[in-house]
Amino acid sequence: MASRPNRKRKRPLAEGVVRPPKRPRRPKGWEPAPRTVLRTALVTALGAPVLIVGLMAVGTNPDYLPVCAITAVLVLMGSLIATMLVRAKGWLLWPAVALGVLMLALPTTALRAQLIEHRGERTAVVITAAHRATDRSGRVSWSCDIRREDGLPLPHARFSGDGCSSERSVGQSGQVLVDPSGWVPPVSTGEDTSFSGAALWAVPGLAVLWAALILGAARRTLSGR
């Protein structure tokens, strides 16, 4: 005997009860409302650069760098998602990625160099340990632990560069540039900080380019182009 197909039957509604209408499905060509586009563009264009640059500026202190860097990357990822809401079509995403990466990379290095250049003091130190690191390409780099010769505490007591080249450096005396406030880590006296001024001025330029890119994309979206 052939089995009957199992068909679910809808229960009849009680008398006087009206079945709610089905929620219309979102069409494939759905686009956000103009107000949503405008608000998203303003928050992304103005808020993202301030947060990213501000976090990476605080990251000039090595104690805060890991947390600030992770938070800044998350902000950038959220901002890139928002750019897709502002302008899903076209080439907006790739310039936004490039500008975002530069805003992540430049502030910490440039601000550290600028602070050391303006208020760094030559300080006599003794190298207490040397650490070797090898990158993926096989290039070897060294970093050295140091202490002040006068016995005063030295925050972030590690540096790399001139004077730190191998395990033979351990026990040798030398001079490094030290930030009196202890916010920026010490650097070797041969550190090149000439780029810091131009790089620091480039950061606001990147923020302006980011804002112009996002707001320009929003304008094109709202105009229907």
Buried (B, 14 or more C-beta within 10 A) or exposed (E): EEEEEEEEEEEEEEEEEEEEEEEEEEEEEEEBEEEEBBBBBBEBBBBBBEBBBBBBBBBBBBBBBEEBBEBBBEBBEEBBEBBEBBBBEEEBBEBBEEBBEBBBEBBBBBBBBBBBBEBBEEBEBBBEEBEEEEEEEEEEEBBBBBBBEEEEEBBBBBBBBBBBBEEEBBEEEBBBBBBEEBBBBBBBBEBEBEEBEEBBEBBEEBBEBBBEBBBBBBBBBBEEE
